[in-house]
Amino acid sequence: MDLSVVIVNYNVRYFLEQCLLSVRKAAVDIQCEVFVVDNNSADGSCAMVLGKFPEVILIRNRTNRGFSAACNQAITISKGRYILLLNPDTVVEEDTFNKCIAFMINNPHAGALGVKMINGNGKVLPESKRAFPTPSAAFFKMTGLSALFPKSKYFSKYYLGHLDDSATSEVDIISGAFMLITGEAIKKTGLLDESFFMYGEDIDLSYRLIKAGFRNYYYPEVKIIHYKGESTKKSDVNNIINFYDAMLIFADKHFEYQYFGFMKFLLRTAILVRGIISLLKNTVRRHFMPAGNLITRKKRTVIVSNNEDYPEILRLAEGATPKCEVIGRVSIISEDLTNEVLGNSEQIGEIIRVNRIREVIISTHGLNASEIINIMQVVSAKNVTIKIAPEGEKILIGSKSLSRGKTVSNIPAPGLLKV
């Protein structure tokens, strides 16, 4: 068996479905087994997997066991030479698995591999490559200094901001959202540490891999979409506390006592600063930006799709909240010149500029994952919202929400989604 893909799911059915569709396409040319470990979802995720993906090995938990424990359930029975930990809110390109496995074969000293991750708006996620959370690196991240100086080797050390996003690099930490590990490395270092429930287990495993003599690599030749969920916003106080707790577990496990005490002081200072900032932001929104008094304008929107799918996506878009104004369609083939067409997908940047577009909806029907990612990366530079219209579904998926016609419900992004 070449590859074992391990996906931990918790109440993200529609993201999971798109993830599994992309995994199915990427696994065509290799021997691959796919595990979905469900942590007691209540959104029909398990029924969806059983009905639409009979090839998937489904493990159903009666409680939310957390990310580490759920991953370990699948890893212990996996047969692959390589094991991929993959978030359910991701979409992989068709050649992802072949490229990653080839890299690992050509670099036998590699223990784990991560790739370039882009979010739902097409922007590169800084957590694609990271350094170990030393006290200073963790402090600069928690206080926001790393965001103020994103390219600084000193202030942005945690996200290795000084390294080129497009260059293959040896790094400290591989994100658990996409972490390809060799079976040999797992045997030598052991399974994920289950004392980490929400964050930190990928940091811990990456650290143990390097201590065992392996190397971890960031490999940007492969790109994936990682939507990331709203309930894990960096500005959320609960999220900060969860991250803080994970860092303390890591420091207590791997650092000397004196070093640990210093880290506790810095992290407590950081969480206080971030908590105050979050409180101030919420106060400003509540008292100085009352939603009822705001004049809301419809978002100028274009739909990237074929002619057949356009009417249904148009209906979904016009019924969504917040309201949007669909200006026209971007065709996926240059020969398509029906009335509503503004241009083709190769002209998307110019279409956005000329028509003052604020939102782009991309249909997955007729486009492969690589083409969708390329469009998203062009759009991301325009500060425009992106939504995906999955083939065969009457929904629109974005980083912040999932729309079903006239209603929008925020998607609970469980603590299992890695950041």
C-alpha positions in Angstrom: 0.0 0.0 0.0 1.5 3.4 -1.0 -0.6 5.8 1.0 -3.0 5.9 4.0 -5.0 9.1 4.2 -6.4 9.9 7.6 -9.2 12.6 7.9 -10.7 13.5 11.3 -14.2 14.9 11.0 -16.5 16.8 13.3 -19.7 18.4 11.9 -18.2 19.7 8.6 -20.1 17.4 6.3 -20.1 19.6 3.2 -16.4 20.5 3.5 -15.6 16.8 4.1 -17.5 15.8 0.9 -15.5 18.2 -1.2 -12.3 16.9 0.4 -13.1 13.3 -0.3 -14.0 14.0 -3.9 -10.5 15.6 -4.4 -8.8 12.8 -2.6 -10.6 10.2 -4.8 -9.2 12.0 -7.9 -5.7 12.3 -6.5 -5.6 8.6 -5.6 -6.4 7.3 -9.1 -2.9 6.2 -9.9 -1.7 4.9 -6.6 -2.5 2.2 -4.0 -4.4 4.2 -1.4 -6.6 3.7 1.6 -8.7 6.5 3.1 -9.9 6.7 6.7 -12.5 9.1 8.0 -12.6 9.1 11.8 -15.8 10.9 12.9 -15.9 12.4 16.4 -19.6 12.0 17.0 -20.9 14.4 14.3 -24.5 15.4 14.3 -24.8 16.8 10.8 -25.2 13.6 8.7 -21.5 13.3 7.9 -21.4 9.5 8.5 -24.4 8.8 6.3 -22.9 11.0 3.6 -19.6 9.0 3.7 -21.4 5.6 3.7 -23.6 6.6 0.8 -21.2 8.5 -1.5 -17.8 7.1 -0.6 -18.1 3.3 -0.1 -14.4 2.9 -0.6 -13.6 4.9 2.6 -13.0 3.2 5.9 -15.3 5.0 8.3 -14.5 4.9 12.1 -17.3 6.3 14.2 -16.7 7.6 17.7 -19.5 8.1 20.2 -17.7 11.1 21.7 -15.4 13.8 20.5 -12.1 12.2 21.2 -10.0 15.1 19.8 -7.6 15.2 16.9 -4.7 13.2 18.2 -6.7 10.3 19.6 -8.8 10.1 16.4 -5.7 10.1 14.2 -4.1 7.4 16.2 -7.2 5.2 15.8 -6.6 5.1 12.0 -2.8 5.1 12.1 -2.6 2.0 14.2 -4.6 0.0 11.6 -3.2 1.7 8.5 -1.1 -0.2 5.9 0.4 2.6 3.9 4.1 3.2 3.4 3.2 6.9 3.9 0.6 8.3 6.1 -1.2 11.6 5.3 -3.0 13.6 8.1 -5.4 15.7 6.2 -8.0 18.2 7.4 -11.6 17.8 6.2 -11.8 21.4 5.1 -9.1 21.0 2.4 -9.1 20.3 -1.3 -6.1 18.7 -2.9 -4.9 18.9 -6.5 -5.1 15.8 -8.8 -1.3 15.3 -8.8 -0.8 16.0 -5.0 -0.2 12.5 -3.9 2.1 11.5 -6.8 4.3 14.6 -6.4 4.5 14.3 -2.6 5.4 10.6 -2.6 8.0 11.2 -5.4 9.6 13.9 -3.2 9.8 11.6 -0.2 11.3 8.8 -2.3 14.0 11.2 -3.5 14.7 12.4 0.0 14.9 9.3 2.1 16.0 11.3 5.2 12.7 13.1 5.2 10.4 12.4 8.1 7.4 14.7 7.3 6.3 16.9 4.4 4.0 19.9 4.3 2.8 21.9 1.3 1.7 25.4 0.3 -1.7 26.0 1.8 -4.0 28.7 0.5 -7.2 29.8 2.2 -10.7 30.2 0.8 -9.8 33.6 -0.5 -6.7 32.4 -2.4 -4.1 33.8 0.0 -1.1 31.7 1.2 -1.5 30.6 4.8 1.6 31.5 6.9 1.3 28.3 8.9 2.4 26.3 5.8 5.8 26.6 7.3 6.7 27.2 10.9 9.5 27.2 13.5 9.4 25.7 17.0 7.6 27.9 19.5 10.5 29.2 21.5 9.5 31.8 24.2 10.3 34.7 21.9 8.7 33.2 18.8 5.5 32.4 20.7 5.4 35.8 22.3 5.8 37.7 19.0 3.0 35.5 17.5 0.6 35.9 20.4 1.1 39.7 20.6 0.7 40.2 16.9 4.2 41.5 16.3 4.8 38.7 13.8 1.9 40.0 11.7 3.2 43.6 11.8 6.6 42.4 10.5 5.7 39.4 8.4 9.1 39.2 6.6 11.3 39.7 9.6 13.6 36.8 10.5 13.4 38.0 14.2 9.8 39.0 14.8 8.2 36.5 12.3 10.4 33.5 13.2 7.3 31.5 14.2 6.0 31.6 10.6 9.5 31.7 9.0 8.4 34.9 7.2 11.9 35.4 5.8 11.8 32.2 3.8 10.4 32.4 0.2 6.9 30.9 0.0 7.8 29.4 -3.4 11.0 27.7 -2.4 11.4 24.2 -1.0 12.8 24.6 2.5 13.8 22.5 5.5 11.5 23.6 8.4 10.8 22.8 12.0 7.0 22.2 12.0 4.6 20.6 9.5 1.0 21.6 9.9 -1.4 18.8 10.9 -3.8 20.1 8.2 -1.6 18.4 5.7 1.2 16.3 7.1 2.7 13.5 5.1 4.7 11.1 7.3 6.7 8.0 6.6 5.6 4.8 8.3 9.2 4.3 9.4 9.2 7.7 11.1 6.0 6.8 13.0 7.4 3.5 14.2 10.5 5.3 15.5 8.9 8.3 17.1 5.6 6.9 18.2 2.0 8.0 17.6 0.5 11.5 18.2 0.5 12.6 21.9 -3.1 12.4 23.0 -2.6 14.9 25.8 -2.9 17.5 23.0 -6.6 17.7 22.2 -7.0 20.8 19.9 -3.6 22.3 19.1 0.1 21.4 19.4 0.2 17.7 18.5 1.7 18.6 15.1 4.3 20.7 16.8 5.1 17.9 19.2 5.4 15.3 16.5 7.5 17.5 14.3 9.8 18.1 17.2 10.1 14.4 17.9 10.8 13.6 14.3 13.8 16.0 14.2 15.1 14.7 17.5 14.9 11.2 16.0 17.2 12.3 13.1 14.6 13.0 10.4 14.1 16.2 8.4 10.9 18.1 7.8 10.2 19.8 4.5 8.0 22.6 3.2 7.2 21.6 -0.4 5.4 24.5 -2.3 5.4 22.6 -5.6 2.1 21.2 -4.3 -0.7 23.6 -3.4 -3.9 22.8 -1.5 -7.0 24.8 -0.4 -7.4 25.0 3.3 -10.6 26.8 4.1 -10.1 27.1 7.9 -13.1 27.8 10.1 -14.4 30.9 11.7 -14.6 29.4 15.2 -10.8 29.2 15.3 -10.3 32.9 14.6 -7.0 34.2 15.9 -8.8 37.1 17.7 -11.1 34.8 19.6 -10.2 34.6 23.3 -11.1 30.9 23.7 -8.9 30.1 20.7 -6.0 32.0 22.3 -6.4 30.1 25.5 -6.5 26.8 23.7 -3.3 27.7 21.8 -1.7 28.9 25.1 -2.5 25.6 26.8 -1.0 23.6 24.0 2.2 25.6 24.1 2.4 25.0 27.9 2.0 21.2 27.4 4.7 21.3 24.7 7.1 23.4 26.8 6.5 21.3 29.9 7.3 18.2 27.9 10.4 19.3 26.0 12.0 22.3 27.7 14.0 22.6 30.9 12.2 23.9 34.0 13.8 27.3 34.0 13.0 27.8 30.3 9.5 26.6 30.9 8.9 29.2 33.6 10.1 32.0 31.3 7.8 30.8 28.6 4.8 30.7 30.9 5.5 34.3 31.8 5.7 35.4 28.2 2.6 33.5 27.1 0.6 34.8 30.0 1.6 38.3 29.1 0.7 37.6 25.5 -2.7 36.2 26.3 -3.5 39.3 28.4 -2.5 41.6 25.6 -4.5 39.7 23.0 -7.5 39.4 25.3 -7.5 43.2 25.8 -7.3 43.8 22.1 -10.2 41.3 21.4 -12.3 43.0 24.1 -11.7 46.4 22.6 -12.6 45.2 19.1 -15.8 43.7 20.3 -16.7 46.9 22.3 -16.1 49.1 19.2 -18.2 46.8 17.0 -21.0 46.7 19.6 -21.2 50.4 20.5 -19.8 52.3 17.6 -20.8 50.2 14.6 -24.5 49.2 15.2 -25.5 46.9 12.4 -29.0 48.3 12.1 -27.8 51.7 11.2 -25.4 50.6 8.5 -26.3 51.1 4.8 -25.6 47.8 3.2 -24.7 47.6 -0.4 -25.0 44.5 -2.5 -21.8 42.8 -3.5 -21.0 43.0 -7.1 -20.5 39.3 -8.0 -19.4 37.2 -11.0 -19.9 33.5 -11.4 -17.2 31.3 -13.0 -19.1 28.4 -14.5 -20.3 26.7 -17.7 -23.5 27.7 -19.4 -25.6 24.8 -18.0 -24.8 25.4 -14.3 -25.1 29.2 -14.4 -28.9 29.5 -13.7 -28.9 27.4 -10.6 -25.8 29.1 -9.2 -27.3 32.5 -10.0 -30.4 31.5 -8.0 -28.3 30.5 -5.0 -26.2 33.6 -5.2 -29.2 36.0 -5.4 -30.9 34.3 -2.4 -27.8 34.3 -0.2 -27.2 36.6 2.7 -25.5 39.1 2.5 -27.1 40.2 -0.7 -25.2 40.2 -3.9 -25.7 41.6 -7.4 -24.6 39.2 -10.0 -23.0 41.1 -12.9 -22.5 38.2 -15.2 -20.6 35.0 -15.9 -17.0 34.1 -16.5 -16.8 31.3 -18.9 -14.4 28.3 -18.5 -13.8 28.0 -22.2 -12.9 30.8 -24.6 -15.5 29.7 -27.2 -18.4 30.3 -24.8 -19.8 33.7 -25.8 -23.4 33.7 -24.6 -25.1 36.9 -23.5 -24.2 36.9 -19.8 -20.5 36.2 -20.4 -18.1 38.9 -19.5 -15.0 37.0 -20.5 -13.2 33.8 -19.9 -11.3 32.5 -16.8 -8.0 33.6 -18.1 -9.3 37.2 -18.0 -10.5 37.0 -14.4 -8.2 39.7 -13.1 -9.2 42.2 -15.7 -12.9 41.3 -15.3 -12.7 42.1 -11.6 -11.0 45.4 -12.2 -13.2 46.7 -15.0 -16.5 45.6 -13.3 -15.5 46.5 -9.7 -16.2 43.0 -8.6 -16.2 42.2 -4.8 -17.1 38.5 -4.9 -16.3 35.6 -7.2 -18.3 32.3 -7.1 -16.4 29.4 -8.7 -18.2 26.3 -9.9 -16.3 23.0 -9.6 -18.1 21.5 -12.6 -15.7 21.5 -15.5 -12.7 22.7 -13.6 -10.1 20.5 -11.9 -8.6 21.4 -8.6 -5.4 22.9 -10.1 -7.4 25.2 -12.3 -9.6 26.3 -9.3 -6.6 27.0 -7.2 -4.9 29.1 -10.0 -8.1 31.2 -10.4 -8.3 31.7 -6.6 -4.7 32.9 -6.4 -5.3 35.5 -9.1 -8.5 36.6 -7.3 -6.8 36.7 -3.9 -4.6 39.6 -5.1 -7.7 41.7 -5.7 -9.1 41.6 -2.1 -12.2 39.9 -3.3 -14.4 37.3 -1.5 -14.4 33.8 -3.0 -17.1 31.1 -2.7 -17.2 27.6 -4.2 -20.2 26.1 -5.8 -19.7 22.3 -5.5 -20.8 20.2 -8.4 -24.2 18.5 -7.8 -24.9 20.4 -4.5 -27.3 23.3 -3.9 -24.8 25.2 -1.6 -22.1 27.8 -1.8 -19.0 27.2 0.4 -16.6 29.9 1.6 -14.1 30.4 4.4 -16.7 32.2 6.5 -19.9 30.5 5.7 -22.0 27.9 3.9 -25.0 29.3 2.0 -28.1 27.4 1.0 -30.1 29.9 -1.1 -31.9 32.3 1.2 -30.1 31.3 4.4 -26.5 31.4 5.6 -25.2 29.4 8.5 -21.8 29.8 10.0 -19.9 26.5 9.8 -18.6 25.4 13.2 -14.9 24.8 12.6 -14.1 22.4 15.3 -10.9 22.5 17.3 -9.9 19.6 15.2 -9.2 21.9 12.2 -5.5 22.7 12.4 -4.0 26.1 12.3 
